[in-house]
Amino acid sequence: MLIEYSVENFRSVAEKTTLSMLTSKERKKAYNLIKVKGIPGITKLLKSCIIYGANASGKTNQIRALDLIKFLVLSSKNLNRGDKLPYFPFVLIAEYEAKPTLFEINFISGRTEYRYSFSYNANEIISEELSYIKRKDQKFIYKRNRDTLEAFVDEDELMGLFKHTGENVLFLSKANNEYKPFGEVFEWFNINLNYFGRISEIEDTYTIEYMNKSVENKEKVLTILKYADFDISDVSGNVIKMDKSEIPDNIVQLIEKQTGKPLSEGKIVRTELKSVHKRDDGTNIIKEFEEFESAGTNVFFNMLGIILDALENHQRILVIDEFDTRLHPDLIMYLLKIFHDENNNIANSQLIVTTHNTRILASDFFRREQIWFTEKNKKNKNTNLYSLFDYEDRVDKSIEKGYFTGRYGGLPDIFDGRI
C-alpha cells in the first residue's frame, strides 16, 4: 500500500510536493478507508485520491513521477556507464536547471513500512536511502552519497555489491537479484505500483486476459456490462502473441513507426475482440468490438480487467490520468463504487486518478483528504499541490460549488478579452 510520496524539481514541479494517503480523524465514509494491521502508527489508509486542476497546472506531472520512480528502480541496472538518466528538471527558474530531481516514497510491502528516496541528475545518482520502520523508529538499511555507501546491515555483502554499481544506477535496482532482503521492496515497485497513463490509451489486453482465465471471470465482465446498460449479450477475445521473426519486415516497420518504439521479441502484436448483440428476431449479431461499440464502451471495457484484477488478486496501486475521458459521469461513479466496495476490494488496492469531472464532487462520495488540487504559481509557474482538507473545515459545504467559485483554486485563469 502507498502511504505517501514526494516530488521535487521534476517537470512543472519545482518545490517539493507531497501526496498523502494518510487519513484524517473523521469517521464518515468508512468505505473509503483501508484497515491496516501490524504497522506502528498507521491504522488506516485511503483507498483512493482524486486530483483536480486546470490544464497545464501539473496534474499529470504529479502522477507521472510514480512511473519514472518505478522505471528507474526496475531498469537503471541496465544502463551502461556514461548513459544519460531520464532527467527533467524545472526549467522556468534558472537555478533549478542545475539542481537534482528528488523522489521520496513511503509504502507498505508485506508487513513492513519502508521509506525509499533518491536524487539524481542526468549523469549520476547523487543520493539514495532505504529504511524501514520498527516500533515507530526509522531503521536505515543503507545510505548512499554518490560513489560512497554506508551500510547498516550485512555490511560486507552490501559493500561488495555496491562496488559493481555504476554512478548512474540505483543500488536497489542493481543489487535486487543478488541480495534477497531487497526482494520485498523490489516486488512492490514491480508488481504493486502500476501507472497506466491516460485512461483512453489503456488497451483491451488486460480485460481479455482477465476474462479468459476462468468462466467466473467472464461472467463478472458480462454482468458489469449488463448493469452498465451496454446491451452486450456476449464478448469473446484473444490476445495474439508472435515472435518478431514471424512478422514480415514491412509490418514490423509500420508497427514501430506507429508506436515509436522498437518491436521486441514476444511482443503482443494485436488482439481479436468481438461483441454479440441480440437482434429483434433473436439472431446473434457478432461484430468487431472496437469498430462496432462506442469510444466510451471501449474505454469502460478496457478498464474492467485492470480493476477486477486489482480487487481480487494482487494488491495494486492503480495510477490513471484523465479518468473522465469518454466516460459518462454515471459510469465513472459506477467504477468508483465497484472499487470502493469492501466486499469487492478484498486485496486492499488503491486508486490515484486525475480528472476534470466535477460531478464526482457533487456526489459527496469522497472524504475531504481524498480530494486534491494542482495550481500553477502565477509568479514562477511552479505546480502547487494541496488537499481539500487543508482548505475546508466544514464537511457540509457544497464542494462542487466551492470549486467553481474559485474557493479552492485549481481553475484556469482565463482572460475573456477581444481577439
Residue, then its C-alpha position, 0 to 999 in steps of 0.5 A: m500500500l502507498i502511504e505517501y510520496s514526494v516530488e521535487n524539481f521534476r517537470s512543472v514541479a519545482e518545490k517539493t510536493t507531497l501526496s498523502m494517503l494518510t487519513s484524517k480523524e473523521r469517521k464518515k465514509a468508512y468505505n473509503l478507508i483501508k484497515v491496516k494491521g501490524i504497522p506502528g502508527i498507521t491504522k488506516l489508509l485511503k483507498s483512493c485520491i482524486i486530483y483536480g486542476a486546470n490544464a497545464s497546472g501539473k496534474t499529470n506531472q504529479i502522477r507521472a513521477l510514480d512511473l519514472i520512480k518505478f522505471l528507474v528502480l526496475s531498469s537503471k541496472n541496465l544502463n551502461r556507464g556514461d548513459k544519460l538518466p531520464y532527467f527533467p528538471f524545472v526549467l522556468i527558474a534558472e537555478y533549478e536547471a542545475k539542481p537534482t530531481l528528488f523522489e521520496i516514497n513511503f509504502i507498505s510491502g508485506r508487513t513492513e513500512y519502508r521509506y525509499s528516496f533518491s536524487y539524481n541528475a542526468n549523469e549520476i545518482i547523487s543520493e539514495e536511502l532505504s529504511y524501514i520502520k520498527r516500533k515507530d523508529q526509522k531503521f536505515i538499511y543503507k545510505r548512499n552519497r554518490d560513489t560512497l555507501e554506508a551500510f547498516v546491515d550485512e555490511d560486507e555483502l552490501m559493500g561488495l555489491f555496491k562496488h559493481t554499481g555504476e554512478n548512474v544506477l540505483f543500488l536497489s535496482k542493481a543489487n535486487n537479484e543478488y541480495k534477497p532482503f531487497g526482494e520485498v521492496f523490489e516486488w512492490f515497485n514491480i508488481n504493486l505500483n502500476y501507472f497506466g497513463r491516460i485512461s483512453e490509451i489503456e488497451d483491451t489486453y488486460t480485460i481479455e486476459y482477465m476474462n479468459k482465465s476462468v468462466e467466473n471471470k467472464e461472467k463478472v465482465l458480462t454482468i458489469l456490462k449488463y448493469a452498465d446498460f451496454d446491451i452486450s449479450d456476449v464478448s469473446g477475445n484473444v490476445i495474439k502473441m508472435d515472435k518478431s521473426e514471424i512478422p514480415d519486415n514491412i509490418v514490423q516497420l509500420i508497427e514501430k513507426q506507429t508506436g515509436k518504439p522498437l518491436s521486441e521479441g514476444k511482443i503482443v502484436r494485436t488482439e481479436l475482440k468481438s461483441v454479440h448483440k441480440r437482434d429483434d428476431g433473436t439472431n446473434i449479431i457478432k461484430e468487431f468490438e472496437e469498430f462496432e461499440s462506442a469510444g466510451t464502451n471501449v474505454f469502460f471495457n478496457m478498464l474492467g480487467i485492470i480493476l477486477d484484477a486489482l480487487e481480487n488478486h494482487q494488491r495494486i496501486l492503480v495510477i490513471d490520468e484523465f479518468d473522465t475521458r469518454l466516460h459518462p459521469d454515471l459510469i465513472m461513479y459506477l467504477l468508483k463504487i465497484f472499487h470502493d466496495e469492501n466486499n469487492n476490494i478484498a486485496n486492499s488496492q488503491l486508486i490515484v486518478t486525475t480528472h476534470n469531472t466535477r460531478i464526482l464532487a457533487s456526489d459527496f462520495f469522497r472524504r475531504e483528504q481524498i480530494w486534491f488540487t494542482e495550481k500553477n504559481k502565477k509568479n514562477k509557474n511552479t505546480n502547487l499541490y494541496s488537499l481539500f482538507d487543508y482548505e475546508d473545515r466544514v464537511d457540509k459545504s457544497i464542494e462542487k460549488g466551492y470549486f467553481t467559485g474559485r474557493y479552492g483554486g485549481l481553475p484556469d485563469i482565463f482572460d475573456g478579452r477581444i481577439 
